[in-house]
């Protein structure tokens, strides 16, 4: 996966984007708490390792996660689920949360995770990838959020940016 012509790497080497495993759950929960603290909402996090593990590792999970791994450490996660568009008559992916640790921001990891989700959409024949973005930290009205959507050519273009072997050289 390249970003603006260059590789996405950590200080120590390549970054891998892969599906989360049960062993990743404690670190994912840590990162969820970091994200909540960043959004001044740490006290609202009631998620537990047991609850996350049950949701992510169920026989038929309804929620999924991918992690970014650099230097044997999970440095980011994307938590998502499948939705459905009645207008398209097709499934899509809704990205609930994407978080990259502060030290790793700006290295292209967020884009790499989005590209992975876009590739899943394309491979499965899903019609779109969408998410909401907080435009201003600390805002109360939901009007501060805006929906983002990739569909058609934009979805295909981002999917093509994904590394075939899930390792970002």
C-alpha positions as CSV (number, residue, x, y, z in Angstrom):
1,X,0.0,0.0,0.0
2,X,1.4,3.3,-0.9
3,X,0.4,6.7,0.2
4,X,1.1,9.6,-2.1
5,X,3.7,7.6,-3.8
6,X,5.5,6.4,-0.6
7,X,5.2,3.4,1.7
8,X,3.3,3.4,4.9
9,X,5.7,2.3,7.7
10,X,6.3,2.8,11.3
11,X,9.7,3.9,12.7
12,X,10.6,0.2,12.9
13,X,9.2,-1.1,9.7
14,X,6.1,-2.2,7.8
15,X,2.5,-1.9,9.1
16,X,0.1,-4.8,8.7
17,X,-3.6,-4.4,8.5
18,X,-5.4,-7.5,9.5
19,X,-8.7,-8.8,11.0
20,X,-8.7,-8.6,14.8
21,X,-8.5,-11.7,16.8
22,X,-9.6,-12.5,20.4
23,X,-6.1,-11.8,21.5
24,X,-6.4,-8.2,20.3
25,X,-9.5,-7.4,22.4
26,X,-7.6,-6.0,25.4
27,X,-5.7,-3.7,23.2
28,X,-8.7,-2.7,21.2
29,X,-10.5,-1.8,24.5
30,X,-7.5,0.3,25.5
31,X,-7.7,2.2,22.2
32,X,-11.4,2.7,22.6
33,X,-10.8,4.3,25.9
34,X,-8.0,6.5,24.3
35,X,-10.5,7.6,21.7
36,X,-13.2,8.4,24.3
37,X,-10.7,10.4,26.3
38,X,-9.7,12.3,23.2
39,X,-13.4,13.1,22.6
40,X,-13.8,14.1,26.3
41,X,-16.2,11.2,26.8
42,X,-14.1,8.6,28.8
43,X,-16.7,8.3,31.5
44,X,-19.2,7.1,28.8
45,X,-17.3,3.9,27.9
46,X,-18.9,0.9,29.5
47,X,-17.5,-1.7,27.1
48,X,-15.7,-4.6,28.6
49,X,-13.2,-7.2,27.3
50,X,-15.8,-9.9,27.7
51,X,-18.5,-7.9,25.8
52,X,-16.1,-7.1,23.0
53,X,-14.8,-10.6,22.7
54,X,-18.4,-12.0,22.7
55,X,-19.4,-9.5,19.9
56,X,-16.3,-9.9,17.8
57,X,-15.8,-13.7,18.2
58,X,-19.4,-14.9,18.0
59,X,-20.2,-17.8,15.8
60,X,-22.1,-15.3,13.5
61,X,-20.7,-11.9,14.5
62,X,-22.6,-8.8,13.7
63,X,-19.6,-6.5,14.3
64,X,-16.1,-6.8,13.0
65,X,-12.7,-5.2,13.6
66,X,-9.4,-4.8,11.8
67,X,-6.2,-3.7,13.5
68,X,-3.1,-2.0,12.4
69,X,0.0,-3.7,13.7
70,X,3.5,-2.0,13.8
71,X,6.5,-3.3,15.6
72,X,4.3,-6.1,17.1
73,X,1.9,-3.6,18.7
74,X,-1.7,-2.8,17.7
75,X,-1.5,0.9,16.9
76,X,-5.0,1.4,15.5
77,X,-8.3,-0.2,14.9
78,X,-11.4,0.0,12.7
79,X,-14.6,-1.4,14.1
80,X,-17.4,-1.9,11.5
81,X,-20.6,-3.7,10.7
82,X,-22.6,-4.6,7.6
83,X,-25.5,-2.4,6.7
84,X,-28.0,-2.3,3.9
85,X,-29.1,0.3,1.4
86,X,-32.7,0.0,0.3
87,X,-31.9,2.4,-2.6
88,X,-29.1,0.2,-3.9
89,X,-30.6,-3.1,-2.9
90,X,-27.2,-4.1,-1.6
91,X,-25.2,-4.4,1.5
92,X,-22.5,-1.9,2.6
93,X,-20.1,-1.3,5.4
94,X,-20.7,1.2,8.2
95,X,-17.5,2.2,10.0
96,X,-18.3,2.8,13.6
97,X,-14.9,3.9,14.8
98,X,-11.4,4.3,13.4
99,X,-8.6,5.2,15.7
100,X,-4.8,5.5,15.3
101,X,-2.5,6.2,18.2
102,X,-1.2,9.8,18.3
103,X,2.4,8.7,17.6
104,X,1.3,6.9,14.4
105,X,-1.0,9.5,13.0
106,X,0.0,11.0,9.6
107,X,1.7,7.8,8.5
108,X,-1.2,6.6,6.3
109,X,-2.5,4.0,8.6
110,X,-6.0,5.4,8.7
111,X,-6.1,5.5,4.9
112,X,-4.8,1.9,4.8
113,X,-7.6,0.7,7.1
114,X,-10.2,2.5,4.9
115,X,-8.7,1.0,1.8
116,X,-8.9,-2.5,3.4
117,X,-12.6,-1.9,4.2
118,X,-13.2,-0.6,0.6
119,X,-11.5,-3.8,-0.7
120,X,-13.9,-5.9,1.4
121,X,-16.8,-4.0,-0.1
122,X,-15.6,-4.5,-3.6
123,X,-14.8,-8.2,-3.1
124,X,-18.2,-8.9,-1.6
125,X,-20.1,-6.8,-4.1
126,X,-21.2,-4.2,-1.4
127,X,-22.4,-0.9,-2.7
128,X,-20.8,1.5,-0.3
129,X,-18.6,2.3,2.7
130,X,-19.8,5.0,5.0
131,X,-18.9,6.7,8.2
132,X,-19.6,9.8,10.3
133,X,-16.9,12.3,11.2
134,X,-16.8,14.6,14.2
135,X,-15.9,18.0,12.7
136,X,-15.5,19.8,16.0
137,X,-14.4,18.2,19.3
138,X,-16.6,19.0,22.3
139,X,-19.7,19.8,20.3
140,X,-23.1,18.5,21.6
141,X,-25.4,18.8,18.6
142,X,-25.5,15.9,16.3
143,X,-25.4,18.6,13.5
144,X,-21.6,18.6,14.1
145,X,-21.4,15.2,12.5
146,X,-21.4,14.6,8.8
147,X,-21.9,11.4,6.9
148,X,-19.1,10.3,4.6
149,X,-19.7,7.8,1.8
150,X,-17.6,6.0,-0.8
151,X,-19.5,4.4,-3.7
152,X,-18.9,3.5,-7.3
153,X,-15.6,4.7,-8.8
154,X,-14.4,6.3,-5.5
155,X,-14.9,3.0,-3.6
156,X,-13.1,1.1,-6.4
157,X,-10.2,3.6,-6.4
158,X,-9.6,3.4,-2.7
159,X,-9.9,-0.4,-2.8
160,X,-7.1,-0.5,-5.4
161,X,-4.8,1.3,-3.0
162,X,-4.9,-1.7,-0.6
163,X,-1.9,-4.0,-0.5
164,X,-2.6,-7.4,-1.9
165,X,-0.7,-9.2,0.9
166,X,-2.1,-6.9,3.8
167,X,1.5,-5.9,4.6
168,X,2.3,-2.3,3.9
169,X,6.0,-2.3,2.7
